[in-house]
Amino acid sequence: MPVRLWIAGSKDSHLAHTLDVSNHGVKFGGYRGEFKVGDKIEVLYRHKHAQVRVAWITAPEGSSEKQIGAEFLEPEKQVWGVEFPEQTDEYELSLASRLSIAKRIESKAV
């Protein structure tokens, strides 16, 4: 989805597009500006605004376009017009599995 991005408080905006979206964050592609990790940026999509914080930035090899991962600062806002089903984060699932295994090992050792 096409979006417009700018640093909060700035008037200079840049075009980008979404690659991946969820209730908690977004991955943008096609960005050519100069954001830094930690920057608070404004997102405009179909006349709806949201604030996000840049979590990571990468530039695919051989491309002048960057990809940006960002977390929503107001996750309750429905910018995209779609509510996504809640899913367990892979990291949280992995951590929960390891804790469960550790507890079983511990209980057998007693």
C-alpha positions in Angstrom: 0.0 0.0 0.0 1.4 3.4 -0.8 2.2 5.7 2.1 3.8 9.0 2.9 6.4 9.2 5.7 8.1 12.1 7.5 9.9 12.8 10.7 7.5 14.1 13.3 7.5 17.9 13.1 9.2 18.1 9.7 7.5 19.1 6.5 9.8 17.0 4.2 7.9 13.8 3.3 8.9 10.7 1.4 7.0 8.1 -0.5 7.2 4.4 0.4 5.0 1.3 0.4 4.1 -1.3 2.9 5.7 -4.8 2.6 4.2 -6.3 5.8 1.7 -4.9 8.4 0.3 -6.0 11.7 -1.5 -4.5 14.7 1.9 -3.7 16.3 4.2 -2.8 13.5 4.9 -2.3 9.8 7.7 -3.0 7.3 8.1 -0.3 4.6 9.9 -0.7 1.3 11.0 1.7 -1.4 12.1 4.4 1.0 15.0 6.7 -0.2 15.2 9.2 2.6 17.4 9.5 5.7 15.7 8.1 8.8 17.6 6.7 11.8 16.8 3.9 14.2 14.8 5.5 17.0 13.3 8.3 14.9 9.6 9.0 15.5 7.9 9.2 12.1 4.5 10.1 10.9 2.7 7.8 8.4 -0.1 8.9 6.1 -2.3 6.3 4.4 -5.6 7.4 2.8 -6.0 10.5 5.0 -5.3 8.6 8.2 -2.2 9.4 10.3 -0.2 7.2 12.7 3.0 7.6 14.6 5.7 4.9 14.5 9.2 4.5 15.9 11.9 3.2 13.5 13.2 -0.1 14.9 15.6 -1.1 12.1 16.7 0.0 8.6 18.3 -2.1 5.9 19.2 -1.6 2.2 19.0 -4.6 0.0 22.3 -5.3 -1.8 22.4 -3.4 -5.1 19.4 -1.2 -4.3 19.2 2.5 -3.4 15.9 1.9 -1.8 15.7 1.0 1.9 13.4 -1.1 4.0 12.3 0.1 7.4 10.8 -1.8 10.3 8.8 0.3 12.7 6.5 -0.2 15.7 3.3 1.7 16.2 3.2 4.1 19.1 -0.6 4.1 19.0 -1.4 0.5 18.2 -5.1 1.0 18.9 -5.4 3.3 15.8 -6.7 1.4 12.8 -4.8 3.1 10.0 -5.1 0.3 7.4 -8.9 -0.1 7.7 -8.3 -3.8 8.6 -8.0 -5.4 12.0 -5.5 -8.2 12.1 -6.0 -11.4 14.2 -3.7 -11.6 17.2 -0.9 -14.1 16.8 1.8 -15.2 19.2 5.1 -13.7 18.3 7.6 -16.4 17.2 10.1 -15.2 19.8 7.5 -15.4 22.6 6.5 -18.9 21.4 10.1 -20.1 21.4 10.7 -18.6 24.8 7.5 -20.2 26.2 8.5 -23.6 24.8 12.0 -23.4 26.4 10.5 -22.4 29.7 8.1 -25.3 29.6 10.9 -27.7 28.8 13.0 -26.3 31.6 10.2 -26.7 34.1 9.7 -30.4 33.1 13.4 -31.1 33.4 13.4 -29.3 36.8 10.4 -31.3 38.1 12.0 -34.6 37.1 15.2 -33.7 38.9 13.4 -33.2 42.2 
